[in-house]
Amino acid sequence: MSVNLDQSNPVISVFAPVSIGNVSVGFDNLGLAVSPIDGQLLGDIVQISASSDQQNHLSCKGSYQSILPENNQENIIWHCLMEFNQQYQKVGGVVQPVQLTLIKDIPICSGMGSSACSVVAGLMALNEFYAMPFDENQLLAMMGKIEGQISGGVHYDNVAPCYLGGLQLMIGLEDSISQSIPIFDECYWVISYPDIKVSTRMAREILPKEYPLKDVIDSARLLAGFIDASHRQDKEQAFKLLKDIIAEPYRTSLLNNFQQTKDQLMASDCLSVGISGSGPTVFAVCDNLESAEKAKQIFSSNYSQTEKSFTHICKADTQGARIVLL
């Protein structure tokens, strides 16, 4: 295989959007890509071009470049490059040195799939550069592997929606890792980041090693009912069932004012409120813009702790990762 790089546009830029992991009812099995309604690109961008010499290069930009490893070989994008090159050579591909740039605009350990954004954008950029030698499922498997190295276990609830867009249910079959689930187009997803650090590992360690049988049964019932309601577009049933009985009861202690904020949001007509991924980002679902604006005000009042805190009114991002012009 040889490189098919369009010399009239030698730099390829790939944007990967943030995502809500778990979506309350689907621990490690459900994820939703979201984008602000104001058109902002909330996520990471990776740019790739042929290297000008015989070496691979990686540079970093963006609002959060200062928190990235100083040693490029410890950067997740470098891991993506090494994994992609290894897999590409296995199928007979000939690799060449590249220049990679990560534009890091999402804080790490944010609960919005920060590492997934980088992994998805990085691997998709490499796949585009080499004229797409891997299909969606093959690339998604690579994404899960790299993401697992960061979080301590392979799970796709951030990388799948980030890459494919929309609401994704993890199937886990070798030839079908995830499946798209119908969304409620009229709903707004308000996400709020309070600028505190909650690592995925820490958030997992706080969970019980074993659960009562009743909790396991109830969790399966809630997820199955939500998926059923989504396919039937029964909004009332869907959001009655959007409850997290697996992680939220234990992770609430990691987030200041979460229960108070949740109570306020539910009293202001939000359909559901939950923790995004492992936190600290939290989200609220609203079925009209007026309710979403109220939710944003409540979040801003309770969670705007620093100048780096933010709240966005979003819609489901049905595109997922895509090439952008910068």
C-alpha positions as CSV (number, residue, x, y, z in Angstrom):
1,M,0.0,0.0,0.0
2,S,1.2,3.5,-0.7
3,V,0.3,6.9,0.6
4,N,-2.4,8.7,-1.3
5,L,-2.0,12.3,-0.1
6,D,-3.7,15.1,-2.0
7,Q,-0.8,17.5,-2.5
8,S,-3.2,20.4,-3.2
9,N,-4.3,20.1,0.5
10,P,-1.3,18.5,2.3
11,V,-2.6,19.1,5.8
12,I,-5.6,17.0,7.0
13,S,-7.4,18.2,10.1
14,V,-9.8,15.9,12.0
15,F,-12.1,17.2,14.7
16,A,-13.5,14.8,17.4
17,P,-16.4,16.0,19.6
18,V,-16.9,15.5,23.3
19,S,-19.3,12.8,24.6
20,I,-21.4,11.9,27.6
21,G,-20.3,8.5,28.8
22,N,-22.7,6.0,30.5
23,V,-25.7,8.4,29.9
24,S,-26.7,7.4,33.4
25,V,-28.5,4.2,32.6
26,G,-25.8,2.5,30.5
27,F,-22.6,2.1,32.5
28,D,-19.8,1.5,30.1
29,N,-22.4,0.5,27.5
30,L,-24.0,3.8,26.3
31,G,-22.5,7.0,25.0
32,L,-23.7,10.2,23.3
33,A,-21.7,12.7,21.2
34,V,-22.7,16.3,21.8
35,S,-21.9,19.7,20.3
36,P,-22.8,23.2,21.5
37,I,-25.7,24.8,19.7
38,D,-23.7,28.0,19.2
39,G,-21.5,26.2,16.7
40,Q,-18.4,26.0,18.8
41,L,-16.1,23.0,18.1
42,L,-16.0,21.5,21.6
43,G,-13.4,18.7,21.3
44,D,-9.9,18.0,20.0
45,I,-8.4,18.4,16.6
46,V,-5.5,16.5,15.2
47,Q,-3.7,17.7,12.0
48,I,-1.4,15.4,9.9
49,S,0.9,16.0,7.0
50,A,3.9,14.3,5.5
51,S,7.1,15.0,7.5
52,S,9.6,17.3,5.9
53,D,12.4,15.0,7.0
54,Q,12.8,11.4,7.8
55,Q,11.5,11.7,11.4
56,N,8.1,11.6,13.0
57,H,7.1,14.9,14.7
58,L,4.4,15.8,17.2
59,S,3.5,19.3,18.4
60,C,0.8,20.5,20.7
61,K,-1.4,23.6,20.8
62,G,-4.7,24.6,22.3
63,S,-6.1,25.7,25.7
64,Y,-4.9,22.7,27.6
65,Q,-1.5,22.0,25.9
66,S,0.3,22.9,29.1
67,I,-1.1,19.8,30.9
68,L,0.1,17.4,28.3
69,P,3.3,15.3,28.9
70,E,6.5,17.2,28.0
71,N,7.9,14.0,26.5
72,N,6.1,13.4,23.2
73,Q,6.5,9.6,23.5
74,E,4.2,9.7,26.5
75,N,1.5,11.6,24.6
76,I,-1.5,9.6,23.7
77,I,-1.2,10.8,20.0
78,W,2.2,9.2,19.9
79,H,0.7,5.9,21.2
80,C,-1.9,6.2,18.4
81,L,0.9,6.6,15.8
82,M,2.8,3.6,17.1
83,E,-0.3,1.4,17.2
84,F,-1.5,2.5,13.7
85,N,1.9,2.0,12.1
86,Q,2.1,-1.5,13.6
87,Q,-1.3,-2.5,12.4
88,Y,-0.7,-0.9,9.0
89,Q,2.5,-2.8,8.5
90,K,0.7,-6.1,9.4
91,V,-1.6,-5.6,6.4
92,G,1.3,-4.8,4.1
93,G,1.3,-1.1,4.4
94,V,4.5,1.0,4.1
95,V,4.6,3.8,6.7
96,Q,6.3,7.1,6.2
97,P,7.3,9.8,8.7
98,V,4.5,12.3,9.5
99,Q,4.0,15.6,11.2
100,L,1.2,15.5,13.8
101,T,-0.3,18.4,15.7
102,L,-2.7,18.0,18.6
103,I,-4.9,21.0,19.3
104,K,-6.0,20.1,22.9
105,D,-9.1,22.1,23.8
106,I,-10.7,19.7,26.4
107,P,-9.4,19.3,29.9
108,I,-8.2,15.9,30.9
109,C,-10.1,13.9,33.5
110,S,-13.2,16.0,32.7
111,G,-15.8,13.3,32.2
112,M,-16.4,14.4,28.6
113,G,-14.2,11.8,26.9
114,S,-11.1,14.0,26.7
115,S,-8.7,11.1,26.0
116,A,-11.2,9.6,23.6
117,C,-11.3,12.9,21.6
118,S,-7.5,12.7,21.2
119,V,-7.5,9.0,20.3
120,V,-10.4,9.3,17.8
121,A,-9.0,12.4,16.1
122,G,-5.5,10.9,16.0
123,L,-6.4,7.5,14.6
124,M,-8.9,8.9,12.1
125,A,-6.4,11.4,10.9
126,L,-3.8,8.6,10.3
127,N,-6.4,6.5,8.5
128,E,-7.4,9.4,6.3
129,F,-3.7,10.2,5.5
130,Y,-3.2,6.6,4.3
131,A,-6.3,6.6,2.2
132,M,-8.4,4.7,4.7
133,P,-6.9,1.2,4.9
134,F,-9.0,0.3,7.9
135,D,-12.8,0.2,8.1
136,E,-14.9,1.7,10.9
137,N,-14.9,-1.4,13.0
138,Q,-11.2,-2.1,12.7
139,L,-10.4,1.5,13.5
140,L,-12.8,1.5,16.5
141,A,-11.1,-1.6,17.9
142,M,-7.8,0.3,17.8
143,M,-9.4,3.3,19.5
144,G,-10.7,1.1,22.3
145,K,-7.3,-0.5,22.8
146,I,-5.5,2.9,23.2
147,E,-8.3,4.3,25.3
148,G,-8.1,1.3,27.6
149,Q,-4.4,1.9,28.2
150,I,-5.4,5.3,29.7
151,S,-8.4,4.3,31.8
152,G,-7.3,0.9,32.9
153,G,-9.8,-1.1,30.9
154,V,-11.2,-1.3,27.4
155,H,-14.6,0.4,27.1
156,Y,-16.1,2.1,24.1
157,D,-18.8,4.4,25.6
158,N,-16.7,7.5,24.8
159,V,-14.7,6.5,21.7
160,A,-17.7,5.0,19.8
161,P,-20.0,8.1,19.9
162,C,-17.0,10.4,19.5
163,Y,-16.0,8.6,16.3
164,L,-19.4,7.5,14.9
165,G,-21.7,10.3,16.3
166,G,-25.1,10.1,17.9
167,L,-26.1,7.7,20.7
168,Q,-24.2,4.4,20.6
169,L,-24.9,1.2,22.4
170,M,-21.9,-1.1,22.9
171,I,-22.7,-4.5,21.4
172,G,-19.2,-6.0,21.8
173,L,-19.3,-8.3,18.9
174,E,-16.1,-8.8,16.9
175,D,-17.7,-7.5,13.7
176,S,-20.0,-5.0,15.4
177,I,-18.6,-3.2,18.4
178,S,-21.4,-0.6,18.7
179,Q,-24.9,0.1,17.4
180,S,-26.6,3.4,16.8
181,I,-29.7,4.1,18.9
182,P,-32.4,6.6,17.8
183,I,-32.2,10.0,19.7
184,F,-34.9,12.5,20.6
185,D,-34.2,15.3,18.2
186,E,-36.0,18.0,20.2
187,C,-33.9,17.4,23.3
188,Y,-31.2,19.7,24.6
189,W,-28.2,18.3,26.6
190,V,-26.7,20.9,28.9
191,I,-23.2,19.9,30.1
192,S,-21.3,21.7,32.9
193,Y,-17.7,21.3,33.8
194,P,-16.8,22.6,37.3
195,D,-13.0,22.6,36.8
196,I,-12.1,20.0,39.4
197,K,-10.2,16.8,38.7
198,V,-11.7,13.4,39.0
199,S,-9.6,10.7,37.4
200,T,-11.3,7.7,35.7
201,R,-9.2,5.3,37.8
202,M,-10.3,7.1,41.1
203,A,-13.9,7.1,40.0
204,R,-13.8,3.4,39.3
205,E,-12.0,2.5,42.5
206,I,-14.8,4.1,44.5
207,L,-17.3,1.6,43.1
208,P,-18.2,-1.6,44.9
209,K,-16.5,-4.8,43.8
210,E,-19.8,-6.6,44.0
211,Y,-23.5,-5.5,43.6
212,P,-26.7,-7.0,45.1
213,L,-28.6,-9.1,42.6
214,K,-31.5,-6.7,42.8
215,D,-29.3,-3.8,41.5
216,V,-28.1,-5.9,38.6
217,I,-31.6,-6.8,37.6
218,D,-32.9,-3.2,38.0
219,S,-30.0,-1.9,36.0
220,A,-30.7,-4.3,33.1
221,R,-34.4,-3.4,33.3
222,L,-33.7,0.4,33.1
223,L,-31.3,0.1,30.2
224,A,-33.6,-2.3,28.2
225,G,-36.6,0.0,28.8
226,F,-34.6,3.1,27.7
227,I,-33.5,1.4,24.5
228,D,-37.0,0.2,23.8
229,A,-38.5,3.6,24.4
230,S,-35.8,5.3,22.2
231,H,-36.7,3.0,19.3
232,R,-40.4,3.7,19.8
233,Q,-39.7,7.4,20.4
234,D,-41.5,7.3,23.7
235,K,-39.9,10.3,25.4
236,E,-41.9,10.0,28.6
237,Q,-40.8,6.4,29.3
238,A,-37.3,6.9,28.1
239,F,-36.4,9.7,30.6
240,K,-38.3,8.2,33.5
241,L,-35.9,5.3,33.1
242,L,-32.8,7.4,32.6
243,K,-31.4,6.7,36.1
244,D,-28.0,5.6,37.3
245,I,-28.1,3.0,40.1
246,I,-24.6,1.6,39.4
247,A,-22.2,4.5,39.6
248,E,-23.9,7.7,40.6
249,P,-24.8,6.7,44.2
250,Y,-21.1,6.2,44.9
251,R,-19.6,9.0,42.8
252,T,-21.9,11.7,44.2
253,S,-19.4,12.2,47.0
254,L,-16.7,13.2,44.5
255,L,-18.7,16.2,43.3
256,N,-19.5,19.2,45.3
257,N,-23.1,20.3,45.4
258,F,-24.2,17.6,43.0
259,Q,-27.3,16.4,44.8
260,Q,-28.4,20.0,45.6
261,T,-27.9,21.0,42.0
262,K,-29.7,17.9,40.7
263,D,-32.7,18.7,42.9
264,Q,-32.8,22.2,41.6
265,L,-32.6,21.1,38.0
266,M,-35.3,18.5,38.3
267,A,-37.5,21.1,40.0
268,S,-37.0,23.3,37.0
269,D,-38.5,20.8,34.6
270,C,-35.4,19.0,33.4
271,L,-36.2,15.5,32.1
272,S,-33.1,13.9,33.7
273,V,-29.8,14.9,35.4
274,G,-26.7,12.8,35.7
275,I,-22.9,12.5,35.9
276,S,-21.1,12.4,32.5
277,G,-18.8,9.4,32.5
278,S,-16.8,9.4,35.7
279,G,-17.3,13.1,36.3
280,P,-16.8,15.8,37.2
281,T,-18.8,17.0,34.2
282,V,-22.6,16.7,34.9
283,F,-25.5,17.0,32.4
284,A,-29.1,17.8,32.3
285,V,-31.6,16.8,29.6
286,C,-34.4,19.3,28.6
287,D,-37.1,19.1,25.9
288,N,-37.1,22.8,25.1
289,L,-34.7,25.7,24.8
290,E,-36.3,27.7,27.6
291,S,-35.7,24.9,30.1
292,A,-32.2,24.4,28.8
293,E,-31.4,28.1,29.4
294,K,-32.7,27.7,33.0
295,A,-30.6,24.7,33.5
296,K,-27.5,26.6,32.2
297,Q,-28.2,29.3,34.8
298,I,-28.4,26.8,37.6
299,F,-25.2,25.1,36.5
300,S,-23.4,28.4,36.1
301,S,-24.5,29.5,39.6
302,N,-23.5,26.2,41.3
303,Y,-20.5,25.0,39.3
304,S,-18.7,28.1,38.0
305,Q,-15.8,27.8,40.4
306,T,-13.0,29.1,38.2
307,E,-12.4,30.9,35.0
308,K,-11.9,27.5,33.3
309,S,-15.4,26.2,34.4
310,F,-17.9,26.2,31.6
311,T,-21.5,25.2,30.7
312,H,-22.8,24.6,27.2
313,I,-26.3,24.0,25.8
314,C,-25.8,21.2,23.3
315,K,-27.6,19.0,20.9
316,A,-26.7,15.4,20.0
317,D,-23.8,15.4,17.5
318,T,-24.9,13.0,14.8
319,Q,-21.8,13.5,12.7
320,G,-19.1,12.3,15.1
321,A,-15.4,12.8,14.1
322,R,-15.0,14.6,10.8
323,I,-12.5,16.4,8.6
324,V,-12.6,20.2,9.1
325,L,-11.0,23.2,7.4
326,L,-8.9,25.5,9.6
